[in-house]
């Protein structure tokens, strides 16, 4: 019997080739989109879950409530807090502290190598987290001072085929650091990443660094704790508050815990966590998951719509089967199997689509996405289960409806003229286009916001600037020689020394501005640079003057501040005002026009800028737009001449600054791509449905043409009902899209106003696309010879 069901199912699919192709194509594209989005979402949600104790691990965050600070939550805390929690709180099993440093220059046998993710860490790193040592003793790793662990790939880069265990390297002012272990490369789905880890243990407990580790006065340490029971989180937070107050920590500082599983997805508003480089927003993940679900629903509803419509043409077949003794269960089975077969064929094609587009999709998965998906048995099994359920669900309506009709009524053709099924089809079309129009509006507003971020006046010119890493102590003495060589090239416009660049996290310092109440606590961001930096970056002085190397007092007594600080302090005449940093008083000599030094989610905060003519770990180089390749070759040659044993490490500033928006840009691209696929799938269904409608009205069209109806009149008649459905969809989509996009934009401090032109354009675009789809079938039906139409059936 089952074999017979399958045979009839395939015959039915082949008999209605057009409908079958539309169904299979729409469903397979929808499933492919669903699989790709599933892989993206699964990857994002998997961050840090490979640690066995991930549910019990928490990051310690600091809340800075001082005046001058608008971004209050930071990913670092007090150095002494972690050990105190482990010693005093029975709820805390272990703690681990670390100081991620990013790119650092290391030296081995007079040869320099740059790390990507250098860090200092405590030995408990390997107890709290499941980072695996493939060579070395896990229990002794990092327990001794001046020891270091390399990852497998960094060891190969530095030592080649040599066994690195026992080798010694130099890092900054630390010489002779012994390699004691090789660690497996950190998985891609870890928010923490290391390639070189140096022990934080100190041989001299009186050293400055050892004293720093015991400090309750500096917010500067990355700290994680493992709780005996994750349910004790609130109790531990209460104890943390009492602990820092007992150690005379300023009242403006508070501490809190963040579950490890939230670090990657719920940290968009947190500053001072440059180690969490790939963080994203959980809202983006949820949105893309919803987009994937909606695309599959649109494809599924297409399938249901066409199946329901097509079932009318099979009513007589059902009637004949019933007359010859077919029972209702057999008819239901037949329709269900046909639906399941079509869904399975679509699933197989969707896997093919995923495999073919794998290289075009930017996911951190090295192997082909289709192979990766199928290699996870539970995912493939779940997908097949979903496909079977979709097939059963989609085939249920026509199966139950047709099988329940009286055979006499069916054979008389009453099914075709009844209203059953019409309301469902109209509802599904409205739902499809409500989703599609909402997605078009959302995509337009996302695009508008991304353009706003790209084109907003940032307060500086990021173009044609390259920054060289010159922070290593061994480079400082010969820096004037390098600068002199570079400035001899006519394509190099200017060079400048700076301690940081916009887009990188600036440090913060406590200050006492003139005239503020004694009880107020002020903390502001700080930056230092030389006299050329502002001109190189095209920054603007709006009051007073900039730094001058000839002014002897500028370095020790002068200070530049930004407009945000003037506004925060409500100073009408800021030039000449005093600001005290610790025991040192400085005088404001100028006000700099506000510039963005964090992303658009953060308000521009008060900033103090110091004059440091011969320091800073970065050399900014402004070059002419022509001959970029030749200029970079010249910079490389000059560097190699001055520093033959140190590799050149540089970044194009516009690209580096743009990385702040990488998550937003990726989100925009994904939403844009899947929105137009959703529109395509919806129109594919509308194409099939309009073809069915035209087919049903074949005789009516013939009669109207005989009676003198024009082609345009017939096209208008056939298009009218679909136009009304799209109109209802527009009315429903507008408030939905407005609410969702208002919520999304609220996360940005600097955002566009929602422009109603996007709603109008999106609605018109959807209507035009839908009408073009319907009109094609309508014109085709209207131009048939009326004699042929009247002979139909």
Secondary structure, 3 states (H helix, E strand, C coil): CHHHHHHHHHHHHHHCHHHHHHHHHHHHHHHHHHHHHHHHHHHHHCCCCCCCCHHHEEEEEEEECCECCCCCEECCEEHHHHHHHHHHCCCEEEEEEEEEEECCEEEECCEEEECCCEEEECCCHHHHCCCCEEECCCCCCCCCCCEEEEEHHHHHHHHCCCCCCCCEEEECCEEEEEEEEEECCCCCCCCCCCCEEEECCCCCCCCHHHHHHCCCCCEEEEEEEEECCHHHHHHHHHHHHHHHHHCCCCCCEEEEEEEHHHHCCECCCCECCCCCCCCCEHHHHHHHHHHHHHHHHHHHHHHHHHHHHHHHHHHHHHHHHHHCCCCHHHHHHHHHHHHHHHHHHHHHHHHHHHHHHHHHCCCCCCCCHHHHHHHCHHHHHHHHHHHHHHHHHHHHHHHHHHHCCCHHHHHCCHHHHCCCCHHHHHHHHHHHHHHHHHHHHHHHHHHHHHHHHHHCCCCCCCCCEEEEECCCHHHCCCHHHHHHHHHCCCCEEEEEEECCCCCCCCEEEEEEECCCCCCCCEEEEEEEECCCHHHHCCCCEEEECCCCCCCCCHHHHEEEEEHHHHHHHCCCCCCCCEEEECCEEEEEEEEECCCCCCCCCCCCCCEEEEECCCCCCEEEEEECCCCHHHHHHHHHHHHHHHCCCCCCCEEEHHHHHHHHHHHHHHHHHHHHHHHHHHHHHHHHHHHHHHHHHHHHCHHHHHHHHHCCCCHHHHHHHHHHHHHHHHHHHHHHHHHHHHHHHHHHHCCCCCCCCCCHHHHHHHHHHHHHHHHHHHHHHHHHHHCCCHHHHHCCC
